[in-house]
């Protein structure tokens, strides 16, 4: 039975996801997609439980009347059948609890937040590079995890409070009115005062909870940032500085906790005073009505019991309301990140890119990271016109900040061009799917980072369906096979099964780069981008790998950011950039004869690298 309910909901849907709405309740409702039937089932049975618990007091009142009116020796003779029916009703009510529990704990408790984590994670994976340049990775992860749980808890609390309490209180007042309408007056006055106290305290709790959620995310982000960059922290002996940096965030978070707890204490005190006044008023009213013969002993007992029960319920509601607005604050904080629209999306009619030859054309491309500049000479990329023939190897040369990396990022569509277009085999990259575009491009960067997984997983990232033999062959071509066989990790995994640590921290720079090269070799994409792919290698290994890279380049369109003389020597054509403009182009010999910027950079070469004066 448990397993059947657990399998009712699908935690990992395949449906495409879109950016959620920015309005809180629209966001919360959007999150219930796929879970609404189970939420409805839980809510219905929650309401039935509330009604039954209130009716139970009426039943107990009747039993008290029987005990006061009927001699003990005649009780079973006169009311035996009713007592048996009452016992049957009590047993039958178990069905409501069973079904409500199965919907809540089996169908929803695990599946609901996991479905949201799955959807939020896919949403964040599709975000643009610029998004991650402005966010802590740890903070994004925390919001994905926390928001999923908070949305579930919001709906659970709403079902418990809005449905259970409304049904329970409505049924209770009706029953009390059945005994005598005057007894309802203390309950209605209490309700008005209780709602007024909620109206005063809840908005304050909401604001405090939102500040607390934001402070928690900031605290988590700062701590995660220190762990992620632990080598830099230790290199500069800044453990104390990082502790102080995190301490400020922790203190800010603690201040919000203290403010919240002050409100909670005030709520508890006010609530207790209201409850004691309710019990006194209900008891006095019921006793007065009994003294003048307007209500039975059972009515007095039932009304007093309901007032006592309401004392417990009101405390529970206050705590639930506190929790609700804490969760609402967490959701609102997460929404700030999760509802951000991706500024790079596939066109509605986007088709897969089909690379037949590999020609790349930049047609009057402008780009300035969204900034408005008066002078065209301050553009990062200014009216770039460049044609790279199929199979041609082109090197991008220029000072630091000339726009070399930006051109590569635009070709990968990590950013959108602000004017003009980029074509691959006459297909505008804005009109094709991003996945197919990047699947057709292989890239090795100067700053190589690896996934915190096994060496095998990292190499197979280039082509997941490759065979073991193909994967090992790529590693051998990248001169990585020998050192991989000698790797091990703390869990005893060795060779290709050894894990490399976060961002490949357990490996040297040269080892990371060789694995990255093996990954690109395995991918074997028709267009190849190189950002000094051998910069972290020693000269002996570089000489061997350069031969493999030259073989890899054959038949491919290559765009390389060129600083190293060995890279320049392999290029068919060099493009010299300055302030986003092409100022020179040609072969190495032609550019030296020209005597321009390239010749100046060449004159300042050192250690096999161009100068960047």
N, C-alpha and C positions, 0 to 999 in steps of 0.2 A: 504493500500500500504506500509506504513512504517513497520507495523508488519510483512508483508510477506517477506520483505527484511531482517528484523532483524532475522527471523527464518531460513534464507537460510544457514547460517554458524552454525556449531556445536561448542560451546565453551568448552564442556566437553566430549572429545572423550574417548572411552574405549580402544583404541589401546595401546599395550605395548609401552613403551618409551625406547629409548637407549640414551647413552651419546652423546651429540652433538659434531660436529667437533670443533677443536681448531682454524682453520683458520677463520678470521672474516667473509668474504663473504660466505664461506661454512656454517658457523654457522647461519648467517642471512637468507640464502636460506633455510636451514633445518627448521628454525622457521616458514617459510611460508606454510608448509605442511597443507593441508586442507583449505587454504585461497587463493591459487593461482588463481582460476577462478575469484574471486572477485577483487583481486589486478589487474588482467588483464583487467577486465571490467572498473575499475576506471581509469587505465592508458590509455586505448583506448579513453575514453571520455574526459580525460584531454588533450590528444593530439588534439582531434577535437576542443575543446574549444580554445586552443592556435592558431590553424590555422584560426579559425573563427575570433578571435579578431584581427589578423593581416590583414585578408581580409577586415575587417570592415573599416580600414583606406583607402584602395583602393576604397571602395564604397563611402566613404565620399569625397575622391578626385574627383570622377566622379560627385557627386552632386555639388561640388564647380565649376567644369567646366561647368555644365549645367547652374548654376546661373550666371556665367560670360558671357556665349555665347548666352543665350536665353533670349529674352525680358520677363519680368514678366508675361505679359498677355498671352504669348504663352507656358509658362512652363508646365502647366498641359495638354495642348492640345498635345504637342510634346513628353513629357516624363512621362505622367501620369501613363501609364501602367508599365513602369520600376520602378517608385516610389512605386507603389502598390506591385510589385514583391519584391522590396527591403524590404518593411515593412513586407511582408510574411516571407522572409528569417530571418529577425530579430526575429520574433515571433517563428519561427521553431527552432531557436538556443536555445530557452528555454529548449527544450527536452534534449539537451546535458548536460545542467546544472543540470536538474532534475535527470537524470540517474547517472551522476558522483557523485552527492550529496548522492543519495540513496546507491550507492556502498560504498562510503567513510564513511558516517556517520551512516548509518543503518546497513549495512552488516559487516563493518570492525572496526569502531571506538571503539565499546565496546567488540565485540566478539573476535577480534584478540588478544588484550592483555590478556583477560580473559583466552583464550585457552592456551596462553603461561604460565600464572601464574599456571594454573591447571597442565600443563605438568612439569614445573620446580618444583612445590611443590611435585609432585609424585616422581620426580627424587631425590630430596633432602631427602624425607622420606626413600628412599632405600639406602641412603649413610651409610657407616659403622660408628661404634661408634668412631673409631680413628679420623675420619673426624671431628666430632663434638667436640672432645677434643681439636682440634687445631683452632676452629673457634668460634667467637662470634655468639650466636644464633640470636641476633638482626641484626647483619651484614648479615647473610645468608638471613634472612627474607627481609631485605632492598634490597638485590641484586635480589631476586625473583621478588619483586614488581617493582623496578626501571628498571630492564633489560627488562621486558615484555613491558612496556610503551615505552622504548627507541627503541626497535626493531620495534614496530609499527611506531613510528615517523620517523625512518630512511627510511622505505619504503614509507611513505607518502611524505617525502621531496624529495626522489629520483624520485618519479613519477612526482611531481610538477616541480622540477628543470630539471632533465634529459629529461623528455618528453615534458612538457609544454614549457620550455625555448628553447629547441632545435627546436621544431616544430615552435614555435612563431618566433624566430629569423630567421630561414631558410625561412619561408613564407614571413616575412617582407623584407628581403634582395631581395628575388625574385621579390616582388612587386615594391620595389624601383628601381631595375634594369629594370623593365618593363617601368617605367617612363623615366629613363635615366641611363645607366650603371655607369656613372661618380659619381652619387649620392651615389652609394654603397661604394665608397672608404672611406669616413669618418666612415661609419659603420664597415667596415672590419678592419680599423686601430684601432678603439675603441675596437673592439672585441679582437684583439691581445694584446692590453695593459691591458684590463680587465682580460683576461686569465692569463697574466703574474702576475698581482697583486694577483689573486687568488692562483696561484702557489707559490707565496712567503708567503702569509699570512695563507693560509689554513693549511699547515703542522704545523706551529707554534700554530695555534688554536687547532689542533688535539692533540698535545702533552700537551698543557695546560689543555684541557678538560679532558684528561685521568688522569692527576695528580689531577684535581679537583674532579673527580668521586671517585678516591681512597681515597682522603682526606675526602670526604663526607661520605663514608662508614665507615672509621675509626672513624669519629666524631659521627656518629649514633651508632656504636658499643659501644663506651665508655659510651655514655649517657645511652643506654639500659642496659649495664652491671651494672651501678650504680643503676638503677631502679629495676633490677632483684634481686640485693643483698641489697636492701634498709635496711633490718633489720641489716645486718652486718655494713653498713655505719653508722647507728644511734648508734649501740651498741658501736662502737669505736669512736664516735663523729668526724667522718671524712667527714662531709658534705662539709666543706671548701676545704679539700684535694681533694675530688672528683670533686668539681667545678673547681679547678685548673687543675686537670688531663684532664677534658673535655675542659678547656680553651685552653690548648696547641693544642689540635686537632682542635678547632674552629679557632684559629689563623692561623694554617697551611692551613685550608680551605679558610679563608679570604684572605690569601696571594695569593692563586691560582686564586681567584675571581678578585683581583686587577690586576694581570698579564693578565688575560683574557680580562678585560675591557680596558686595555691600548692597546691591539691589536685591539679590536673592534673599539675604537676611531680612531686609525690609518687607519683602513679599511674604515671607514665612510669618513674621510677627503680625502683620495686618490680617493675613488669612486666618490665623489662630483666633484672633479677637472676634472676627466675624462669625467663625464657627461656634465659639462658646455662646455668643449672643443668640445664634440660631437655636441651639439646643435649649437654652433657658426659655426663650420665647415660645418655642414649640411645646415644651413640656408644660409651661404655665397655661398656655391656651388650651391644650388638650385636657389638662386636669380640670380647668374651669368648666369646659364643655361637659366633661364627665360628671362633675358635681351637680350640674343642672339637668342631667339626663339626656344631653344632646348627642353623646357619643358613647360607644361601648368601651369596655376595658380593652378589647382587642384593638379598637381604633387608637386608643392612647398608646398602647404598646407598639403598634405599627408605625405611628407618626414619630414617636420618640426614637425608635430604631432607625427610621429613615434619616432623621436628623443626625444621629450618631454616624450612620454610614456615609452621609454627605460630608462629614468632617474628614473622613479618610479620603473620599473621592476628590474633595477640593484640594487637599495637599498634593495628591497625585497629579491633578490637572495643572496645578501651579508648576510642579517640577517638569511635567511634560511640555508646558508652554515655554519654560526656560530652555529646555532642550530643543524645542521647535525653533525658537528664534536663534539659538546657537547654530543649529543646522542651516537655517535660512541664511544666516551670515556667511557660513562656509560656502553655501551654494552661490550666493551673490559674488563672493570673492572669486570663486572658480569661474563664474560666468564671464568675468572681465577678460579671462584668457580664452575660454572655450568658445565664446561667441564672436571672437575676432575673425572677420572675413579674410579668407586667403586671397591675397592680391594677385596670385598667379593661378588661374584656373584653366582647365581644358575648355575649349569652345564647345558649345552644345553639339555641334556636328563634327567634332574632331575625329580624325581618322588616324590609324597607325602610320607612322613614317615608314616609307619604303625606300631604302637606300640601294640604288642600282650601281652607281659609280662613286659617289662621295664628294661631288662638287659642293663647295660652301661659298655663299655670296653674302656679303654685308652691303646692303643697299641704303646709302644715305642715313646711317644709324646715328642717332643722338641718344645720349644717356648721361644723367647727372644725379642719380640717386634721389630723384624727385625734387631736388633743390632748383630754385629759379635763379639763374645767374644773368646778369646784364651782358657781360662780355662773352662772346663765343669762345674766347681763348681760355676761359675758366671751366669750360665743359669737361667732364671726365672723358667722354667720347663725343667728338664733334663731327657730324656729317661724314661718318666713316664709309668709304667705298672701297671694298676689297673683294677680289675674286680669287679663291683658292681652287685650282683645278683638281679634278679627281686624281688621286694618287700623288699629288704634289706635297712636298714637305716644306712647310713655311715656319720660319723662326721669328718670334716677336722680340724686338730689342728696344731698349730705352731705359731712361733713368727710372729710379723708384718713383711710383705714382704716375707714370706716363699713361697707364690705362691697359697694360698687358693682361693682368689678371681679370680686369673687368670684361675684356673682350671674350675671354674663356668662359666667364660666368654667364655672359649674355648668350653665348652659343649653347650652353647647357640649360638655358632658360631658368637660371636661378633668380634672375631679375628680368623684368619686361623692358624692352626697348621703349624709349619715350617718343621716338620718331623713326621712320624708316622701317626696314624689315631685314630679317635674316632668312636665307633660303638654303635648304639642303636638297640637291637634285631638283630644283625648281619648286620645292614644297616649303611654304612659309611655316617656320617652326611654331608660330602661334596657332596654326590651323591643324596641328597634329597633336596626338596625346603625349603628355610629358613622359610617361613610362616608355613609350616606343622611341622617343627622342633619345633619352638617356641610355636605353638599351643598345642604341646604335653607336654610342660613344664610349670609348675606354679612356680612363684618365689615371695618371700617376702624379701625385702632388709632392711638393717639397716637404710639407709637413704631413707625414703619413700617420693616420690613427687607425687602429684596429679595434674590432669588436671584442668585448670581454668573453670570448668563447675559445674553442679549440683552434689550433692552426688549420686543421682540415676545414672547419666551418668558415674561417676567414678566406681561404683560397677559393673554396666552392662558392663563395658569395659572387664571384665573377660569373659562374655558370652552374647553378645548383643541380642541374641534371647531368653534369659531367660524370664520367666513370672515375673510379679510383686511379686507374692507369693514366687517364688524361690529366688528373689533378697532380699526380706525382711527376709526370712528364713536364708540366708547367713549372713546378718547383725546381726541377733539375735545370731547366732552361734559364731560370732566374738565379741559379747558383745558390739555392736555398735548401736543397734536399739534405745536404750533409749536416748542416747545423741543426736542422729540424729534428733529425734522428737522435740528437743528443739532448733535446729539451726534456724537461720534467717539471711538474708543479707540485704544490704542497699535498695534493691528494693522491700522489703517486702515478698520475697519468703521464705518459711519455710520448715522444715523437709527435706525430700528427694529431694525437689526442690531447696533448698538453695544452692547457689554457694559458693565454698570453697576458692576462691582467687587463685592467681598465685602460683602454686606448693603446694596448700593447706595451704597457709600462715595464713588463718583465724582460723585454727584448731591447737590444741596442738599436740606435737609429738606423744603422745599416741593415740589421736583421729585419726590422719592420719594413724598410723600403724594399727589400728583396721579396718579402711575402706579398707586399702590395703589387710589385711588378709581376709576380707569379699569378696573382689574381687577375690582372689585366690581360696577361698572356692567355689565360684560360678563357676569358670572356671573348677575346678575338673579335672585337667590334671593328666595323669598317672605317671608323673615324677615331683617331688617336690623339689625345691631348697630353702633353708632357710639361710639367712644371718642375724642371730640373730633377728628373726622375732618379738620377744617380748621385745627387748632391751629398747624401749621407754615407756614401760608400768610400772605402779606401781605394787608392789608385789601382791596386792589383786586382781587386774584385771588380772595380768599375770597368777595367779593360776587358774582362771576360764578359760582363753583362752587356756592355755596349754592343758587342757582336750580336748578342741575342736580341737586343732592342732594334738593331739595324735590320735583322731578319724579320722582327715583328712589324717594322714599318713598311716592309715591302707590300705593295698593292694597296696600301691604306693612305687616306688623306691624313696628314699629320700637321698639327699646330703645336709648336713648342715655345714656351717662354725660355728664351735663350740668354744665359749668363755665361755658361761654361763653354770653353773653346771646343771641347769635343762635341757638344751639341750643335754649335754653329757649323762645324765642319760637315755635319750630316745633312744640313738643310739645302734644299734647291734654291730657296729665295729667302731673303731677310727683309722684314718690315720694321722700319725704325719709327718709333712713336715718340711724340713729345706733346704734353698737354692735350692728349686725346686726338691728336692729328697725326696722319701719316706724313712724315716730312722727307723720308727717303725710302727707297726699296730697290732691291737688286741682289746680286750675289755678293759674297764676301769681298771678292777682288774688286768688283765694280764700286762698292761703297767705299772701299779704302781709297780708290782713285778719286772719288768725289770730294773727299776731304771735308766732309761735314761732321754731324754729330757722331755718327758711327765711328768715323776715323778717330775722333777725339776720345770716345769710350775705349776704342781698341788701343790707343796710345797709353791709356792708364790701366791696362790689364795687369792683373797680379795673381799669381798662383793658379793660372788656368782659368780665371774669371775676368769678365769685362768689368771695367770701372763703371761707377754709377754717379759720377760727379754731377 
